[in-house]
Amino acid sequence: MAVIDVAGLGIRFKRTRSSRRSFKDLFAGRDRRTRPGEFWALRDVSFAVEAGEAIGVVGRNGQGKSTLLKLVAGVVLPDEGTVSVTGGVAPLIEITGGFVADLTVRENVYLTAGLHGMTKAEIDAAFDDMIAFAGIEDFVGTPYKHLSSGMKVRLAFSVISSLDEPIMLVDEVLAVGDKAFREQCYERIERLLADGRTLFFVSHNERDLKRFCSRGLYLDKGRLVMDGPIDAVLSRYGEDHGGKA
Ligand SMILES: Nc1ncnc2c1ncn2[C@@H]1O[C@H](COP(=O)(O)OP(=O)(O)OP(=O)(O)O)[C@@H](O)[C@H]1O
């Protein structure tokens, strides 16, 4: 059964921050700024994912990989086409995503896990393990904004990977962690996969992609140019762009 079904997906963005005219423009009496139009960050993207598949998403910088994960997570909506997702999604897609700067580590854990449907009793039971996995026992009462960037990723991975959601989305955030922590995360991802979870993994690291993923999606200029076994997708990508994932 398909757990993710993406059909004719398209999303466009404005190149500029805002298309509204500035205050100064109003007084100038004409539109002083050029208004470059919108562009399609993704277009005509269709694929289906079966439960338990591990998909690696590859492509050069800015080709729509993170945007695809955000669409699957439901944090942005498409302009064209549809994304149907069966079951909950645990998204590790932006370092600060979901965490509130001024709340403490403890408060953030309860907030995020609570939003994903964990009860207070479940969070109470899992709390110490989450903090221990992140290795931030001394910072439970610290406001999130005062954690180092590596500590933020540790906390986010620990909490998100503890959620009981069938689909996990992992963007490149893990690259921020140190080597030992990355390995700890990778072992947990392998356990979750063995457990039957579905994984969407964006990475520029060929070895990591091969380690987890059986299937690859190759995005270029917002189009899905290849959907196939990860080895074949990586070779095609290497041929097109000089061997780097
Ligand atoms: N909220 C947004 N508003 C405007 N443009 C955006 C927005 N989000 C993404 N984009 C643009 O959409 C395009 C695709 O971005 P995306 O982050 O999906 O690329 P990516 O393939 O994940 O790149 P990278 O490998 O660098 O992480 C880029 O041109 C980016 O500037």
PDBQT file of the ligand as one rigid body, heavy atoms in Angstrom, charges set to zero:
ROOT
HETATM    1  N1  LIG A 301       9.960  29.865   1.091  1.00  0.00    +0.000 N 
HETATM    2  C1  LIG A 301      10.601  30.095  -0.048  1.00  0.00    +0.000 A 
HETATM    3  N2  LIG A 301      10.420  31.255  -0.723  1.00  0.00    +0.000 NA
HETATM    4  C2  LIG A 301      11.047  31.492  -1.884  1.00  0.00    +0.000 A 
HETATM    5  N3  LIG A 301      11.887  30.630  -2.485  1.00  0.00    +0.000 NA
HETATM    6  C3  LIG A 301      12.100  29.458  -1.859  1.00  0.00    +0.000 A 
HETATM    7  C4  LIG A 301      11.492  29.122  -0.615  1.00  0.00    +0.000 A 
HETATM    8  N4  LIG A 301      11.913  27.879  -0.257  1.00  0.00    +0.000 NA
HETATM    9  C5  LIG A 301      12.748  27.454  -1.225  1.00  0.00    +0.000 A 
HETATM   10  N5  LIG A 301      12.871  28.389  -2.199  1.00  0.00    +0.000 N 
HETATM   11  C6  LIG A 301      13.639  28.266  -3.444  1.00  0.00    +0.000 C 
HETATM   12  O1  LIG A 301      13.254  27.049  -4.071  1.00  0.00    +0.000 OA
HETATM   13  C7  LIG A 301      14.370  26.427  -4.682  1.00  0.00    +0.000 C 
HETATM   14  C8  LIG A 301      14.541  25.021  -4.136  1.00  0.00    +0.000 C 
HETATM   15  O2  LIG A 301      15.002  25.115  -2.790  1.00  0.00    +0.000 OA
HETATM   16  P1  LIG A 301      15.279  23.832  -1.879  1.00  0.00    +0.000 P 
HETATM   17  O3  LIG A 301      15.651  24.311  -0.528  1.00  0.00    +0.000 OA
HETATM   18  O4  LIG A 301      14.133  22.902  -2.007  1.00  0.00    +0.000 OA
HETATM   19  O5  LIG A 301      16.553  23.204  -2.614  1.00  0.00    +0.000 OA
HETATM   20  P2  LIG A 301      17.465  21.958  -2.205  1.00  0.00    +0.000 P 
HETATM   21  O6  LIG A 301      17.478  21.057  -3.402  1.00  0.00    +0.000 OA
HETATM   22  O7  LIG A 301      17.001  21.384  -0.918  1.00  0.00    +0.000 OA
HETATM   23  O8  LIG A 301      18.894  22.630  -2.052  1.00  0.00    +0.000 OA
HETATM   24  P3  LIG A 301      20.164  22.342  -1.078  1.00  0.00    +0.000 P 
HETATM   25  O9  LIG A 301      20.880  21.142  -1.631  1.00  0.00    +0.000 OA
HETATM   26  O10 LIG A 301      20.968  23.577  -1.272  1.00  0.00    +0.000 OA
HETATM   27  O11 LIG A 301      19.642  22.171   0.300  1.00  0.00    +0.000 OA
HETATM   28  C9  LIG A 301      15.566  27.350  -4.452  1.00  0.00    +0.000 C 
HETATM   29  O12 LIG A 301      15.699  28.188  -5.568  1.00  0.00    +0.000 OA
HETATM   30  C10 LIG A 301      15.133  28.162  -3.238  1.00  0.00    +0.000 C 
HETATM   31  O13 LIG A 301      15.741  29.435  -3.269  1.00  0.00    +0.000 OA
ENDROOT
TORSDOF 0
